């Protein structure tokens, strides 16, 4: 007697509405990612035009990063309570207005205020947009595909921002690095209300104000301390004070959450291995790849003598790698498992990063740098998609705002803290020397540290996510 096995169910397909919803959310997330890096190349031109002091110039980036990282978890929870669509649309409107004000700003003070508003808008739009993405697609292949595309465009947006900022500054003016957001935000605001469904829990708990204040101030302290460490060194009073105050406030936050009747972050959610370890892996993924862009920018400009624009264009290969990784990740997850993607992607990124330790001091090094950054981008994006799937899996829709808020916080803090950490390493190794050889040596030591952090993420995925009861797989696997 022959035994027949039922054929596997066909993979679900994206409907027309799914495609439009996905396009709108991805365009918005890409724009938010671009904002993290689009002004980096333009900073000297802004300083010359508006009369920023040398010390004040860093606040163009720091004011944005502080708000984007510090308020993400708070606004993610606000979206759960008031409606993610409402928060998403309101934050994009704020981003458009802030970008217009920044582009027209005649004084340093007004430009910094615009960057603060852009950071707050990013802190609100990123988790609400990601929560709308996860609740618009059921857990499984469709959500994995959506998260893969989202991760690819987010990472590509960070790289594209450096290129676009250089092009706009050279061809038009640094002001267009602000203006470019305005038509994109308007287009999303016109289309989004008709295609995105509102998402909010049936019951609206009270806002945990003590928890919100302590975690927001704590994150602000940590991010401020890290930026000051990158600028002045780890022993600088501002760096030490910020880090200690931030750590103390985060400890207070955990105590508050233990006693709160309706906590901002229920500790049972934070204690889930997939949430806790998944977010640590995501934090390391963003720390390593975004800071590698900084290290290679130093190497290309200070050692090889590239212009800022040429260095930015060199990262186009990295951007292609991240897009390829984002497209590949859902397919690999479907064929294997999320953990396999986290481990395999991390190993690919680690090997590719370690290969950069062989970089020389001539232009011939580009033959190694370009393929290594492409493959590293593929590996990093496999990890990022795996982290997003892991950190949001198994949670009901009413907690997706919290889950995506935590994931967005890991992303924003990782992007913010990576460069100061690597900058501090380079500064410590070079001792302030600015010769091409000294810069190359400092960069290579930091690349070694970067590789070690990637391997730490691999270790976490291989050991802690393989514990009994927390194996992560896709729905088809559970049915077999």
Secondary structure, 3 states (H helix, E strand, C coil): CCCCCCCCCCCCCCCHHHHHHHHHHHHHHHHHHHHHHCCCCCHHHHHHHHCCCHHHHCHHHHHHHHHHHHCHHHHHHHHHHHCHHHHHHHHHHHHHHHHHHHHHCCCHHHHHHHHHHHHHHHHHHHHHHHHHHHHHCCCCHHHHHHHHHHHHHHHHHHHHHHHHHHHHHHHCCCCHHHHHHHHHHHHHHHHHHHHCCCCCCCCCCCCCHHHHHHHHHHHHHHHHHHHHHHHHCCCCHHHHHHHHHHHHHHHHHHHHHHHCCCCCCCHHHHCCHHHHHHHHHHHHHHHHHHHHHHHHHHHHHHHCCCCHHHHHHHCHHHHHHHHHHHHHHHHHHHHCCHHHHHHHHHHHHHHHHHHHHHCCCCHHHHHHHHHHHHHHHHHHHHHHHHHHHHHHCCCCHHHHHHHHHHHHHHHHHHHHHHHHHHHHHHHHHHCCCCCHHHHHHHHHHHHHHHHHHHHHHHHHHHHHCCCCCCCCCCHHHHHC
